[in-house]
Amino acid sequence: MNWEAIGALGEVLGAVSVLVTLLYLSRQISASNKALDTTGATAMMEGYNEFNTWSISTEELAQTSRHFYNDPEETLSEFEQHKLSVMARVFVNQIYKLFLLHKAGSMPDDQWEIAATEADQILNLTEFGRTFRKENAAFSQMWKEMDKLESKDLSKF
């Protein structure tokens, strides 16, 4: 075998090894994307479950959570308004976490759209929620992204 044949064989083996490497990397990227999807979904569910468990953990919190989803029939005391404000802040912090995960690429668009649409629905259920949204500019970037989504009801509260 001459040097030209050996060189050609080396080139063929090099091309095959590059092809094998590219196939391996594409499988790794696919697995990584699946892991990111799972991370976003897990963060969303865990956060909602923690919020809901906490919001009914005592009778007093359960009463406050009723006002989170329904306009109160009577005027709330200053203390009740404070509890409701804290509850809303905990909920919105969860949504903001999801927003940041989405912006970082760790939460797919379809999962973010579901979370954001439902959060928008919840915050628009009551006058308190609508006012909370207007008065909390710290989340303005998230509010703008939520406003871009088609408003619809996803869940019954």
C-alpha positions in Angstrom: 0.0 0.0 0.0 1.4 3.4 -0.9 1.3 6.6 1.0 -1.5 8.0 -1.0 -3.8 5.1 -0.2 -2.9 5.3 3.5 -3.7 9.1 3.4 -7.1 8.4 1.7 -7.9 5.7 4.2 -7.1 8.2 7.0 -9.4 10.8 5.5 -12.2 8.3 5.3 -11.7 7.2 8.9 -11.6 10.9 9.9 -14.8 11.6 8.1 -16.6 8.6 9.7 -15.4 9.7 13.2 -16.7 13.2 12.6 -20.1 11.7 11.5 -20.2 9.5 14.6 -19.4 12.5 16.8 -22.1 14.6 15.2 -24.7 11.9 15.7 -23.7 11.5 19.3 -23.9 15.2 20.0 -27.3 15.5 18.3 -28.6 12.8 20.7 -27.1 14.6 23.7 -28.8 17.9 22.6 -32.1 16.1 22.2 -31.8 14.6 25.7 -30.8 18.0 27.1 -33.9 19.7 25.6 -36.1 17.0 27.1 -34.5 17.7 30.5 -35.2 21.4 30.1 -38.8 20.8 29.3 -39.1 18.6 32.4 -37.4 21.3 34.5 -39.9 23.9 33.5 -42.9 21.7 34.0 -41.6 20.6 37.4 -41.0 24.1 38.5 -44.4 25.2 37.5 -46.2 22.3 39.2 -44.2 22.4 42.4 -44.7 26.2 42.7 -48.4 26.0 42.2 -48.7 23.0 44.6 -46.7 24.9 47.3 -48.8 28.0 46.9 -52.1 26.1 47.0 -51.0 24.0 50.0 -49.9 27.1 51.9 -52.9 29.1 51.0 -55.3 26.6 52.7 -53.0 25.5 55.5 -55.0 27.3 58.1 -58.6 28.4 58.3 -57.5 32.1 58.3 -55.4 31.6 55.1 -58.1 29.6 53.5 -60.5 32.5 54.1 -58.0 34.9 52.6 -57.5 32.7 49.6 -61.2 32.9 48.9 -60.7 36.7 48.5 -57.8 36.0 46.1 -60.2 34.3 43.7 -63.5 36.1 44.5 -64.3 39.7 45.2 -65.3 40.0 48.9 -68.9 40.8 49.6 -67.8 43.0 52.5 -65.0 45.5 52.9 -61.8 43.9 54.1 -60.0 45.2 57.2 -56.5 46.6 56.8 -55.1 43.4 58.2 -57.1 41.2 55.7 -56.0 43.5 52.9 -52.4 43.0 54.0 -52.8 39.2 54.1 -54.3 39.3 50.6 -51.5 41.4 49.4 -48.9 39.0 50.7 -50.7 36.1 49.2 -50.8 37.8 45.8 -47.1 38.6 46.1 -46.3 34.9 46.8 -48.4 33.9 43.8 -46.8 36.5 41.5 -43.3 35.6 42.7 -44.0 32.0 41.5 -45.1 33.3 38.1 -42.1 35.6 37.9 -39.8 32.6 38.6 -41.5 30.9 35.6 -41.0 34.0 33.5 -37.3 34.1 34.3 -37.0 30.4 33.5 -38.7 31.1 30.2 -36.5 34.0 29.4 -33.4 31.9 30.2 -34.6 29.2 27.8 -35.4 26.7 30.5 -39.1 26.8 30.0 -40.6 26.2 26.5 -42.9 28.8 25.0 -46.0 26.5 25.3 -45.5 25.9 29.0 -44.9 29.7 29.6 -48.0 30.6 27.7 -50.2 28.3 29.8 -48.7 29.6 33.1 -48.9 33.2 32.0 -52.5 32.9 30.6 -53.7 31.3 33.8 -52.0 33.8 36.0 -53.5 36.6 33.9 -56.9 34.9 34.4 -56.5 34.7 38.1 -55.3 38.2 38.5 -58.2 39.5 36.5 -60.8 37.6 38.6 -61.0 40.4 41.2 -60.7 44.1 41.5 -57.8 43.5 44.0 -55.9 41.4 41.4 -56.3 44.0 38.7 -55.2 46.8 41.1 -52.3 44.6 42.3 -51.0 44.2 38.8 -51.2 48.0 38.1 -49.5 48.9 41.3 -46.5 46.5 41.1 -44.2 47.9 38.5 -41.4 45.5 39.7 -43.0 42.9 37.4 -43.6 45.3 34.5 -41.5 43.3 32.0 -43.5 40.2 32.9 -46.8 42.1 32.7 -45.9 43.2 29.1 -45.1 39.7 28.1 -48.4 38.5 29.6 -50.3 41.2 27.7 -49.0 39.9 24.4 -50.8 36.6 25.0 -54.3 35.9 23.9 -56.5 36.3 27.0 -58.7 33.3 27.7 -60.0 31.3 30.6 -58.1 28.1 31.2 -59.3 26.9 34.5 -62.4 27.3 36.7 -61.8 28.8 40.1 
